[in-house]
Amino acid sequence: MPSSTSSSEAQVDMSKYDRPLPGKSLGVEAMIAVIVAVILMSGWEMFWRANDAVPSYRNSEGLWAIQRRRINRGEGDKTVIVGSSRIFFNTQLDVWESVAGERPIQLSLEGTTPVPVMEALADDPDFTGTLLVGVATGLFFSNFQYREAALQRFNEESPAQWMGQRISMLVEPYLAFYHQDYSLFTVTKRQPLPKRDTIFIPSDVRRLATYQIDRGARLFSKVETNEAYAARAKEIWAEEFVHGPPPTEEFMAELMASRDVEMEKAVAATIILRERGVEVIFVRMPSEGIYAEVEPMGYPRDENWDVLLERTDALGLHWEDHVEMQGFWLPEWSHMSGSEADRFTRAFYELIQRERASRDQGDGE
């Protein structure tokens, strides 16, 4: 019987299978990859520019944090604007600066209640200026915080996030496609696919504004010039009210409870700010269409706006009370067109000065 083969005898000489890679530079391949990337990116850019897209700084959490830090770096005595998108888009910083000689710090956040920002400013002794607070009742009293990550970014920004923001800002003013509304996944998600009749899924809000490096905002020109685009914006605003489920008694009870809580927070923050010498001015911007119908029903003026002013003893400017805030074009019911916002800002600033003088004269009598 033959003996088994030993392991030493079974070893195979693997050196004869070595096949070294041929010496070849990857420079050509890298150059081809760069050229292809540039061609594809250029095509994507040309496509969106042909669809009225324009370059703009991104309204990111990092950009908000940069503006917020100005208060702690020697500009705490300035006018600061907080609120949601109406006071954000309607108040033009360039025009304000031209008539006031001072450029405000814009800290508004679209789709978000300003109450948490008010509370943060109340806790910041560096802030001693004037606070303009936009009150869109459905947001202000609901604690809805679509952009709450901005406050977290200000408090917890990492070095990598800080650097990423600066690098991003180098290209933002030059690339029209560099906006979240034009990303491939966003575009794919927007495609008209069949939906179940029993399920209501609200549409994402389309692009509505362009932004400057210090967060000066202006309504996106396409909302003004493209009727179909403006109509789609109106449809999105109306979806929840028209196609959404009717509010239940439990929902309304929670809404009222939230309103009371937010009222207390706003009043407490205002008192702290005023004790430090900060002037707080509440502003109710104009609205039309579905908002003009729904907002007074959900948040009656006498139960919300009037109570807020009474409890804070702050100056309040409601568009229904002042002709200077009326008669402006709102292409999609909620925000003024760019040219109208310029005219509004000038009238708005003059109205504030007049109401301040009237109040001070009344206090002196």
C-alpha positions in Angstrom: 0.0 0.0 0.0 1.6 3.3 -1.0 2.4 5.7 1.7 0.6 9.1 1.9 2.5 12.1 0.3 4.2 14.4 2.8 3.3 18.0 3.1 6.8 19.0 1.9 6.4 17.0 -1.3 2.9 18.6 -1.9 4.2 22.2 -1.8 3.9 24.0 -5.1 6.3 26.7 -6.4 3.9 29.7 -6.7 6.6 32.1 -7.9 6.0 31.0 -11.5 2.4 32.3 -11.2 3.4 35.9 -10.3 2.2 38.4 -12.9 3.4 41.9 -12.1 1.2 44.7 -13.3 2.6 46.5 -16.3 4.1 49.9 -15.5 1.5 52.4 -16.7 0.5 55.9 -15.6 -3.0 56.6 -14.5 -2.8 60.2 -15.6 -4.8 59.6 -18.8 -7.6 57.8 -17.0 -7.8 60.5 -14.4 -7.9 63.2 -17.1 -10.7 61.4 -18.9 -12.7 61.0 -15.6 -12.3 64.8 -15.0 -13.4 65.7 -18.5 -16.5 63.4 -18.3 -17.4 64.9 -14.9 -17.1 68.4 -16.2 -19.2 67.6 -19.3 -21.9 66.0 -17.2 -21.9 68.8 -14.7 -22.0 71.4 -17.4 -25.0 69.7 -19.0 -26.8 69.6 -15.7 -26.1 73.3 -15.2 -27.2 74.2 -18.7 -30.4 72.2 -18.2 -31.4 74.0 -15.0 -30.4 77.5 -16.3 -32.7 76.8 -19.3 -35.5 76.2 -16.7 -35.0 79.6 -15.1 -32.7 78.4 -12.3 -30.2 81.0 -11.0 -27.2 80.8 -8.7 -27.7 81.7 -5.1 -26.1 81.1 -1.7 -27.6 78.1 0.0 -29.9 78.9 3.0 -28.1 76.3 5.1 -27.8 75.8 8.8 -24.2 76.8 8.6 -25.0 80.2 7.0 -27.6 80.9 9.7 -25.0 80.1 12.4 -22.5 82.5 10.8 -25.1 85.3 11.1 -26.1 84.3 14.6 -22.4 84.6 15.7 -22.3 88.2 14.6 -24.3 89.1 17.8 -21.5 87.7 20.0 -18.8 89.3 17.9 -19.6 93.0 18.5 -22.8 93.5 16.6 -25.3 92.8 19.4 -26.7 96.3 19.3 -28.1 95.9 15.8 -31.6 95.3 14.5 -32.2 91.5 14.4 -35.1 89.9 12.4 -36.6 86.6 13.4 -39.7 84.9 12.2 -40.7 82.6 9.3 -40.6 83.1 5.6 -42.9 86.1 5.3 -40.8 88.6 7.2 -37.7 86.7 5.8 -38.6 87.3 2.1 -40.5 90.5 2.4 -37.9 92.5 4.3 -35.0 93.5 1.9 -31.8 94.2 3.8 -30.3 96.4 1.0 -33.3 98.7 1.1 -33.4 98.8 4.9 -29.7 99.7 4.9 -30.2 102.5 2.4 -32.9 104.2 4.5 -31.7 103.3 8.0 -28.0 103.4 7.6 -27.8 100.0 9.3 -28.0 96.5 7.9 -30.1 94.1 10.1 -29.0 90.6 11.0 -31.4 88.2 9.4 -32.2 85.2 11.6 -35.6 84.2 10.3 -36.2 80.5 9.4 -38.8 79.5 6.9 -41.5 77.2 8.1 -40.4 77.6 11.7 -41.7 79.3 14.8 -39.3 82.1 16.0 -40.1 81.5 19.6 -37.0 79.3 20.3 -34.8 82.0 18.7 -36.5 84.6 20.9 -35.7 82.5 24.0 -32.1 82.0 22.9 -31.6 85.8 22.4 -33.3 86.5 25.7 -30.6 84.3 27.3 -27.8 86.0 25.4 -26.6 89.2 27.2 -24.6 90.3 24.1 -27.9 91.1 22.3 -29.0 94.6 23.2 -30.5 96.0 20.0 -33.9 95.8 18.4 -35.9 92.6 17.7 -38.4 92.4 14.8 -40.5 89.3 15.2 -42.6 88.1 12.3 -45.8 86.4 13.5 -47.3 83.9 11.1 -49.9 82.6 13.6 -50.0 79.0 12.3 -46.3 78.6 13.0 -45.7 81.1 15.8 -48.2 79.4 18.2 -47.7 75.8 17.1 -44.1 75.1 18.0 -43.5 73.8 14.5 -39.8 73.8 13.8 -38.9 72.8 10.3 -35.5 74.4 10.5 -34.6 73.7 14.2 -31.3 72.2 13.1 -30.0 75.7 12.6 -30.0 76.4 16.3 -28.3 73.2 17.0 -25.6 74.0 14.4 -24.9 77.3 16.1 -24.4 75.6 19.4 -22.6 72.4 18.3 -20.9 73.1 14.9 -17.8 70.9 14.4 -14.6 72.0 12.7 -15.5 69.8 9.7 -18.9 71.4 9.4 -17.3 74.9 9.7 -14.8 74.1 6.9 -17.4 72.5 4.7 -19.6 75.6 4.9 -16.7 77.8 3.8 -15.8 75.6 0.9 -19.4 75.4 -0.2 -19.7 79.1 -0.2 -16.9 79.4 -2.7 -19.0 77.8 -5.5 -22.6 78.6 -4.4 -22.8 82.0 -6.2 -21.8 80.5 -9.5 -23.7 77.2 -9.9 -27.4 77.3 -10.5 -27.9 73.6 -10.0 -26.3 73.7 -6.6 -29.6 73.8 -4.8 -31.5 71.0 -3.0 -34.5 71.5 -5.3 -32.5 70.4 -8.3 -30.8 67.3 -6.8 -31.4 64.1 -8.7 -33.2 62.4 -5.8 -35.5 65.4 -5.2 -36.4 65.5 -8.9 -37.1 61.8 -8.9 -39.3 62.1 -5.9 -41.3 64.8 -7.5 -42.3 62.7 -10.5 -46.1 62.2 -10.8 -46.6 58.6 -9.6 -49.9 57.0 -8.8 -51.0 57.4 -5.2 -53.5 55.6 -3.1 -56.7 57.6 -2.6 -56.7 56.7 1.1 -53.3 58.1 1.9 -52.5 61.9 1.9 -48.9 62.7 1.3 -48.2 66.4 1.1 -45.9 67.6 -1.6 -42.5 69.1 -0.8 -42.4 72.9 -1.1 -40.7 74.0 -4.3 -37.9 76.6 -4.4 -39.2 80.0 -3.4 -36.3 82.3 -2.8 -32.7 83.3 -3.6 -30.2 84.3 -0.9 -27.3 86.7 -0.3 -24.2 85.8 1.7 -25.7 87.4 4.8 -29.1 85.7 4.3 -30.8 88.6 2.6 -33.7 86.8 0.8 -35.8 87.6 -2.2 -38.7 85.7 -3.8 -37.5 83.5 -6.6 -38.1 85.3 -9.9 -39.7 82.2 -11.4 -42.6 82.5 -9.0 -43.3 85.9 -10.5 -42.7 85.2 -14.2 -44.0 81.7 -14.6 -47.7 81.3 -14.0 -47.6 77.5 -13.9 -44.8 77.6 -11.3 -46.8 80.0 -9.1 -49.9 77.9 -9.5 -48.1 74.9 -8.4 -46.9 76.8 -5.3 -50.5 77.7 -4.5 -51.6 74.0 -4.9 -48.9 72.9 -2.5 -50.0 75.5 0.1 -53.6 74.5 -0.3 -53.0 70.7 -0.2 -53.1 70.2 3.5 -56.2 72.4 4.0 -58.2 71.0 1.0 -57.0 67.4 0.7 -55.8 66.6 4.2 -57.9 64.9 6.8 -60.3 67.1 8.7 -59.0 68.1 12.2 -60.3 66.0 15.0 -61.3 67.3 18.4 -58.2 65.8 19.9 -56.0 67.6 17.4 -57.7 70.9 18.1 -57.3 70.4 21.8 -53.6 69.8 21.3 -53.4 72.9 19.1 -54.9 75.1 21.7 -52.6 73.6 24.4 -49.6 74.3 22.2 -50.8 77.8 21.6 -51.0 78.5 25.3 -47.5 77.1 25.9 -46.0 79.1 23.1 -47.7 82.3 24.2 -46.2 81.9 27.7 -42.7 81.3 26.2 -43.0 84.4 23.9 -44.2 86.6 26.7 -41.5 85.5 29.1 -38.8 86.0 26.5 -40.1 89.4 25.6 -40.2 90.5 29.2 -36.5 89.5 29.7 -35.5 91.2 26.5 -37.2 94.5 27.4 -35.7 94.5 30.9 -32.3 94.4 29.2 -33.3 97.4 27.0 -34.1 95.5 23.8 -37.1 96.8 21.9 -39.3 94.1 20.6 -41.7 94.8 17.7 -44.1 92.1 16.5 -45.2 92.1 12.9 -48.1 90.4 11.1 -47.3 90.3 7.4 -50.1 90.2 4.7 -51.5 87.0 3.2 -54.1 86.1 0.7 -55.9 83.1 -0.8 -56.2 80.0 1.4 -54.2 81.6 4.2 -56.5 84.6 4.4 -59.4 82.1 4.9 -57.8 79.5 7.2 -55.5 81.5 9.5 -58.3 83.7 11.1 -60.3 80.5 11.7 -57.5 78.6 13.4 -56.0 81.5 15.2 -58.6 84.3 15.7 -56.9 87.7 16.0 -58.6 88.6 19.3 -57.5 85.4 20.9 -53.9 85.4 19.7 -52.4 88.5 18.2 -54.3 90.9 20.5 -53.5 88.9 23.6 -49.8 88.7 22.7 -49.5 92.5 22.4 -51.5 93.1 25.6 -49.4 90.7 27.6 -46.1 91.9 26.3 -47.0 95.6 26.0 -44.8 95.6 22.8 -45.3 97.5 19.7 -47.3 95.5 17.1 -47.8 96.2 13.4 -50.6 94.2 11.8 -51.0 94.6 8.0 -54.8 95.0 8.4 -54.3 98.1 10.5 -51.9 100.0 8.3 -52.3 101.1 4.7 -48.5 101.1 4.3 -48.6 97.3 4.6 -51.4 96.7 2.1 -51.8 96.5 -1.7 -48.7 94.5 -2.5 -48.5 91.6 -5.0 -48.3 88.2 -3.4 -47.8 85.8 -6.4 -48.4 82.6 -4.3 -50.6 84.1 -1.5 -47.8 84.3 1.1 -44.8 86.3 0.0 -44.2 89.5 -1.9 -42.6 89.7 -5.3 -39.0 91.1 -5.3 -39.8 94.5 -6.6 -42.8 94.8 -4.3 -40.7 93.8 -1.4 -38.3 96.7 -2.1 -41.2 99.1 -2.0 -42.7 97.4 1.0 -39.4 97.5 3.0 -39.1 101.3 2.6 -42.7 101.9 3.6 -42.4 99.4 6.4 -39.3 101.1 7.9 -41.0 104.5 7.8 -44.1 103.0 9.4 -42.0 101.6 12.3 -40.4 105.0 12.9 -43.8 106.8 12.9 -45.4 104.2 15.3 -42.4 104.5 17.6 -42.7 108.3 17.7 -46.4 108.1 18.3 -45.9 105.6 21.1 -43.1 107.7 22.7 -45.2 110.8 22.5 -48.1 109.0 24.1 -45.9 107.7 26.9 -44.6 111.2 27.6 -48.1 112.8 28.0 
